[in-house]
Amino acid sequence: MFQERPIDIVVDGFIHLQRFHLREIARGLAGFGTYRLQAGYPTCSDVPCMSVLAIPPKDIVSMLQQPSGEVTVVRL
């Protein structure tokens, strides 16, 4: 059954998802990770440090599926 979520919980989920993908793109620019440049493109040696903990999407979804009273909002 569908449960409504408070908007702050949903927005936190989107923020975590964005941080995860930004980190993966930065890793790809450096030649690591899921999103890599195609052969022939130079890798970037000055990739910004992503010090923010990135939560994998499957964990974000499971966090949003918990009953509202059990959801812990992670502030970064």
Backbone hydrogen bonds, N-H to C=O, Kabsch-Sander energy under -0.5 kcal/mol:
donor,donor_aa,acceptor,acceptor_aa,energy
9,I,6,P,-0.8
10,V,6,P,-1.8
11,V,7,I,-2.7
12,D,8,D,-1.9
13,G,9,I,-1.8
14,F,10,V,-2.0
15,I,11,V,-2.4
16,H,12,D,-2.5
17,L,13,G,-2.2
18,Q,14,F,-2.5
19,R,15,I,-2.5
20,F,16,H,-2.2
21,H,17,L,-2.1
22,L,18,Q,-2.5
23,R,19,R,-2.1
24,E,20,F,-2.1
25,I,21,H,-2.4
26,A,22,L,-2.3
27,R,23,R,-2.3
28,G,24,E,-2.1
29,L,25,I,-2.1
30,A,26,A,-1.1
31,G,28,G,-1.2
32,F,27,R,-3.1
36,R,34,T,-1.0
37,L,28,G,-0.8
41,Y,38,Q,-1.8
44,C,29,L,-3.5
45,S,43,T,-0.5
47,V,45,S,-0.5
51,S,49,C,-1.0
55,I,53,L,-0.6
59,D,56,P,-1.0
60,I,56,P,-1.6
61,V,57,P,-2.5
62,S,58,K,-1.9
63,M,59,D,-1.9
64,L,60,I,-2.0
65,Q,61,V,-1.4
66,Q,62,S,-0.6
66,Q,63,M,-0.8
70,E,67,P,-2.4
71,V,67,P,-0.7
71,V,68,S,-0.8
73,V,71,V,-0.6
75,R,73,V,-0.7
76,L,74,V,-0.5
